[in-house]
C-alpha cells in the first residue's frame, strides 16, 4: 500500500522524527556512561597465541609448536545472583531543623558456584604462599607446572574449586586447548560449565562402550586421518595451567606508603624554617666562608690525597723537613 500525501511518513511504532535545532550543529562535549553488569562493553579476557611449524613436522603431519597466554577477569555479576532489590529510607532527626531522609538502594545477592575447569582444580596455592598471601582470599586455579602436572586427588575431587571475582592467568602449550579456549570466549561461565559436563558425559559413555552417534566422528576421521582408539574429547587440560592472580594493593595505597616519610621530612623542614634555625645556619655558613679556614682545610685535604696516592716527596722525611724541625 502506497502512502498518500495526507498519510504520515512513519508508523505508529516508530518515534516521530525530531526537527534539527540550530544548537545541534555547535560543537559540544558529550558524557557517555557505558552500562555495567552483563551489558558492559568492558574487555574481560585477552589472549596471545604463538605457533610455529618446521619443514619435517609439516611433512610428517606433526602438531605445530604453540603457546597461548590468556588473562581473564571475572566480574562480580558473573559469580553472584540478585535475590532482591529494594530501597531503604533512613530518617535523621536534627534539633531545630527538619528531618533529613536518606534513600539507599539495598541489593541482596547470593553466590553462584561455577566450577573451575580441570586445569584449575589442581592448584595447590603455591603462588599465594610465595607472595605471602592467604590462598583462601583468592579463587583457586590450576597446577604448578605444565611439564609435571599432578593428577586429581580425592581431596580435590571431593572439594571442587569455583570461579570467584578477580583476575586469572591461563597458559597452555596445546593447540587443541587454544582452539577450545577461543571457542569458550563466546560462552559465559554457565555455558562453559555445561560444555565441560557434556564432554565428561560423552567421554564416560565412550569409556563404558555406550553407543552414540558416530557419523560425525567417522567423517572427521576420514578427513583428518586415523584417530585411533581416542575418546570423543581427549583430555588436554594436563598441558594447561589456570592460576588465580593475587589481589595486590591499589596503586594509591602503594604511593601513600612510599611517600609517607616525605610528609615527616617536610614537616621538620617547615618547623626549622619557622623557628629561624635555617636562617641561623645560613648566617653561620656565610661567616665561616669569609674566613681563611675553608682554604686551609682544602689545602690539608689535597696534601693528604696527594700523599696517599704515592706522589709525596721522600726528602720531606729528612732531618731538614718541617715535621722534623718541629719535633723537640
C-alpha positions as CSV (number, residue, x, y, z in Angstrom):
1,X,0.0,0.0,0.0
2,X,1.5,3.3,-1.1
3,X,1.3,6.2,1.4
4,X,-0.8,9.1,0.4
5,X,0.0,12.7,0.7
6,X,-2.1,13.0,3.8
7,X,-0.7,9.9,5.5
8,X,2.2,10.0,7.8
9,X,5.7,9.0,6.6
10,X,6.4,6.9,9.8
11,X,4.5,4.2,11.5
12,X,2.9,4.4,14.9
13,X,5.6,2.2,16.4
14,X,8.4,4.5,15.4
15,X,9.0,7.7,17.3
16,X,8.2,10.9,15.3
17,X,11.2,12.5,13.6
18,X,12.9,15.2,15.6
19,X,13.4,18.5,14.0
20,X,17.0,19.6,13.9
21,X,17.8,22.6,16.1
22,X,20.4,25.2,15.4
23,X,22.4,24.5,18.5
24,X,22.8,20.8,17.5
25,X,25.3,22.0,14.9
26,X,27.5,23.6,17.6
27,X,30.5,21.6,18.8
28,X,29.8,20.2,22.3
29,X,31.0,17.7,24.8
30,X,29.0,14.5,25.4
31,X,29.3,12.4,28.6
32,X,28.7,8.8,27.8
33,X,28.3,6.4,30.7
34,X,28.7,2.8,29.5
35,X,26.4,0.2,31.1
36,X,27.6,-2.0,33.9
37,X,27.0,-5.6,34.7
38,X,26.2,-8.1,31.9
39,X,25.7,-5.4,29.3
40,X,29.1,-3.7,30.0
41,X,31.4,-3.3,26.9
42,X,34.5,-3.8,29.1
43,X,37.0,-6.3,28.0
44,X,37.2,-9.3,30.3
45,X,39.7,-11.6,28.5
46,X,42.7,-11.1,26.3
47,X,44.7,-13.9,24.6
48,X,48.0,-14.1,22.8
49,X,48.8,-17.2,20.7
50,X,52.2,-18.0,19.1
51,X,52.6,-21.1,16.8
52,X,55.5,-22.3,14.6
53,X,56.0,-25.3,12.4
54,X,59.1,-27.0,10.9
55,X,59.6,-28.5,7.5
56,X,59.9,-32.0,8.7
57,X,57.0,-31.5,11.1
58,X,54.8,-30.5,8.2
59,X,55.9,-33.5,6.1
60,X,55.1,-36.0,8.9
61,X,51.9,-34.2,9.9
62,X,53.1,-33.3,13.4
63,X,51.2,-30.7,15.5
64,X,52.7,-27.2,15.5
65,X,54.6,-25.8,18.4
66,X,52.1,-23.5,20.1
67,X,52.0,-21.4,23.3
68,X,48.9,-19.5,24.4
69,X,48.6,-16.9,27.2
70,X,45.3,-15.5,28.3
71,X,44.4,-13.0,31.0
72,X,40.8,-13.3,32.3
73,X,38.9,-11.0,34.6
74,X,35.8,-12.4,36.3
75,X,33.4,-9.7,37.3
76,X,31.2,-9.8,40.4
77,X,28.0,-10.2,38.4
78,X,29.3,-13.4,36.8
79,X,29.5,-15.2,40.2
80,X,26.6,-13.7,42.0
81,X,22.8,-13.8,41.7
82,X,20.5,-10.9,42.7
83,X,17.8,-12.1,45.1
84,X,16.1,-8.8,45.9
85,X,16.4,-5.1,45.1
86,X,14.7,-2.5,47.3
87,X,15.2,1.0,48.6
88,X,15.8,1.7,52.2
89,X,15.0,5.1,53.8
90,X,16.8,6.4,56.8
91,X,15.4,9.4,58.7
92,X,17.9,11.6,60.5
93,X,16.4,14.0,63.1
94,X,18.2,17.2,63.8
95,X,17.3,19.6,66.6
96,X,15.7,22.8,65.2
97,X,15.8,21.6,61.6
98,X,13.5,19.5,59.5
99,X,14.4,15.8,59.4
100,X,16.6,14.6,56.6
101,X,15.7,11.4,54.7
102,X,18.5,9.4,53.1
103,X,17.5,6.8,50.5
104,X,19.9,3.9,49.8
105,X,19.5,1.0,47.4
106,X,19.9,-2.4,49.0
107,X,20.7,-5.3,46.8
108,X,20.7,-8.8,48.3
109,X,22.9,-11.3,46.4
110,X,23.9,-14.9,46.6
111,X,27.0,-16.6,45.2
112,X,26.7,-18.7,42.1
113,X,29.1,-21.7,42.1
114,X,30.6,-22.3,38.7
115,X,33.3,-25.0,39.0
116,X,36.7,-24.3,37.5
117,X,37.9,-26.3,34.5
118,X,40.1,-29.4,35.1
119,X,43.3,-27.3,34.8
120,X,42.0,-25.1,37.6
121,X,41.2,-27.9,40.0
122,X,44.8,-28.8,40.7
123,X,46.0,-25.5,42.1
124,X,47.9,-26.1,45.4
125,X,48.3,-22.4,46.4
126,X,52.0,-22.2,45.8
127,X,51.7,-18.7,44.2
128,X,50.0,-17.2,47.2
129,X,52.4,-18.9,49.5
130,X,55.3,-17.4,47.5
131,X,53.8,-13.9,47.8
132,X,52.8,-14.4,51.4
133,X,49.1,-14.0,50.6
134,X,46.4,-16.3,52.1
135,X,45.2,-18.7,49.5
136,X,41.7,-18.5,50.9
137,X,41.4,-14.9,49.8
138,X,41.6,-15.7,46.2
139,X,39.9,-18.2,44.0
140,X,41.5,-21.5,43.2
141,X,43.1,-22.4,39.9
142,X,45.5,-24.8,38.3
143,X,48.6,-26.7,38.9
144,X,52.2,-25.7,39.3
145,X,53.8,-26.6,36.0
146,X,52.9,-27.8,32.6
147,X,55.5,-30.5,32.4
148,X,54.6,-32.3,35.7
149,X,51.0,-31.7,36.5
150,X,49.7,-33.9,39.3
151,X,46.6,-36.0,38.8
152,X,43.3,-35.4,40.7
153,X,43.4,-36.5,44.3
154,X,40.4,-37.5,46.4
155,X,40.6,-34.2,48.3
156,X,40.5,-32.2,45.1
157,X,37.6,-34.2,43.7
158,X,35.6,-34.0,47.0
159,X,36.2,-30.3,47.3
160,X,35.8,-28.7,43.9
161,X,37.0,-25.2,43.4
162,X,34.8,-22.5,41.9
163,X,35.2,-19.3,40.0
164,X,35.4,-16.1,42.1
165,X,35.6,-12.5,41.2
166,X,39.2,-11.5,40.3
167,X,42.0,-12.0,37.7
168,X,43.1,-15.3,36.3
169,X,46.0,-16.3,34.2
170,X,45.6,-19.2,31.7
171,X,48.6,-20.7,29.9
172,X,48.7,-23.8,27.6
173,X,51.1,-25.5,25.2
174,X,48.4,-27.4,23.3
175,X,46.9,-26.0,20.1
176,X,43.7,-28.0,20.8
177,X,43.4,-26.3,24.1
178,X,44.0,-22.9,22.5
179,X,41.3,-23.6,19.9
180,X,38.9,-24.7,22.6
181,X,39.8,-21.6,24.6
182,X,38.9,-19.3,21.7
183,X,35.5,-21.1,21.4
184,X,34.9,-20.7,25.1
185,X,35.3,-16.9,24.8
186,X,31.8,-17.0,23.3
187,X,30.3,-18.6,26.4
188,X,29.5,-17.4,29.9
189,X,30.7,-19.3,32.9
190,X,27.4,-21.2,33.0
191,X,27.9,-22.1,29.3
192,X,31.5,-23.2,30.0
193,X,30.2,-25.5,32.8
194,X,27.6,-27.0,30.5
195,X,30.3,-27.6,27.9
196,X,32.6,-29.4,30.4
197,X,29.7,-31.5,31.6
198,X,28.9,-32.5,28.1
199,X,32.5,-33.5,27.4
200,X,32.7,-35.6,30.6
201,X,29.4,-37.3,29.8
202,X,30.4,-38.1,26.2
203,X,33.8,-39.5,27.4
204,X,32.1,-41.5,30.1
205,X,29.8,-43.0,27.5
206,X,32.7,-43.8,25.3
207,X,34.6,-45.4,28.2
208,X,31.7,-47.7,29.1
209,X,31.0,-48.6,25.5
210,X,27.7,-46.8,25.2
211,X,26.6,-46.3,21.6
212,X,26.5,-42.8,20.4
213,X,26.2,-41.1,17.0
214,X,29.5,-42.0,15.3
215,X,28.6,-40.4,12.0
216,X,30.3,-37.2,12.5
217,X,33.3,-38.9,14.3
218,X,33.8,-41.2,11.2
219,X,33.5,-38.2,8.9
220,X,36.1,-36.3,10.9
221,X,38.3,-39.4,11.0
222,X,38.2,-39.7,7.2
223,X,39.0,-36.0,6.8
224,X,41.8,-35.8,9.4
225,X,43.2,-39.3,9.2
226,X,43.3,-42.2,11.5
227,X,42.4,-41.0,15.0
228,X,42.9,-44.4,16.6
229,X,41.1,-45.5,19.7
230,X,40.6,-42.0,21.1
231,X,37.8,-40.6,23.2
232,X,35.5,-38.1,21.6
233,X,37.1,-35.3,23.7
234,X,40.8,-36.0,24.6
235,X,42.0,-34.6,27.8
236,X,44.2,-31.6,27.0
237,X,43.9,-30.0,30.4
238,X,47.2,-31.6,31.6
239,X,49.0,-29.3,29.2
240,X,47.4,-26.1,30.5
241,X,47.6,-24.0,33.6
242,X,45.0,-21.8,35.3
243,X,46.3,-19.5,38.1
244,X,44.4,-17.0,40.2
245,X,46.2,-13.7,40.3
246,X,46.6,-12.5,43.9
247,X,44.8,-9.3,44.7
248,X,47.6,-6.7,45.1
249,X,47.1,-3.4,47.0
250,X,46.0,-0.5,44.9
251,X,48.5,2.0,43.3
252,X,47.2,4.8,45.5
253,X,47.9,2.9,48.7
254,X,51.4,1.9,47.5
255,X,52.2,5.5,46.7
256,X,50.9,6.6,50.1
257,X,53.2,4.1,51.7
258,X,56.2,5.2,49.7
259,X,55.6,8.9,50.2
260,X,54.7,8.7,53.9
261,X,58.2,9.7,55.1
262,X,58.1,12.7,52.8
263,X,55.4,14.4,54.9
264,X,57.6,13.9,58.0
265,X,60.6,15.4,56.3
266,X,58.6,18.4,55.0
267,X,57.2,19.0,58.5
268,X,60.7,19.1,60.0
269,X,61.9,21.5,57.3
270,X,58.8,23.8,57.8
271,X,59.4,23.8,61.6
272,X,63.1,24.6,61.2
273,X,62.3,27.5,58.8
274,X,59.6,28.9,61.1
275,X,61.9,28.7,64.2
276,X,64.7,30.5,62.4
277,X,67.2,27.6,62.6
278,X,67.7,27.6,58.8
279,X,68.4,31.4,58.8
280,X,70.9,30.9,61.6
281,X,72.6,28.1,59.8
282,X,72.9,30.1,56.6
283,X,74.4,33.1,58.5
284,X,77.0,30.8,60.2
285,X,77.9,29.3,56.8
286,X,78.4,32.7,55.3
287,X,80.6,33.9,58.2
288,X,82.7,30.8,58.1
289,X,83.2,31.1,54.3
290,X,84.6,34.6,54.7
291,X,87.5,33.4,56.9
292,X,90.6,31.5,55.8
293,X,89.6,28.2,57.5
294,X,88.0,26.7,54.3
295,X,91.1,27.3,52.3
296,X,93.3,25.8,55.0
297,X,91.1,22.8,55.2
298,X,91.2,22.4,51.4
299,X,95.0,22.5,51.3
300,X,95.3,19.9,54.0
301,X,92.9,17.6,52.2
302,X,94.7,18.0,48.9
303,X,98.0,17.3,50.6
304,X,96.7,14.1,52.2
305,X,95.3,12.9,49.0
306,X,98.5,13.6,47.1
307,X,100.5,11.8,49.8
308,X,98.2,8.7,49.8
309,X,98.4,8.4,46.1
310,X,102.2,8.0,46.4
311,X,103.3,11.2,44.9
312,X,104.8,12.6,48.1
313,X,108.5,13.8,48.2
314,X,110.8,11.3,50.0
315,X,113.1,14.1,51.1
316,X,110.4,15.6,53.3
317,X,111.2,12.8,55.8
318,X,114.8,14.0,56.3
319,X,116.3,16.0,59.2
320,X,115.5,19.3,57.4
321,X,111.9,18.5,56.9
322,X,109.3,20.8,58.6
323,X,108.0,17.9,60.7
324,X,111.5,17.1,61.9
325,X,112.2,20.7,62.8
326,X,109.0,20.9,64.9
327,X,110.0,17.9,67.0
328,X,111.9,18.8,70.2
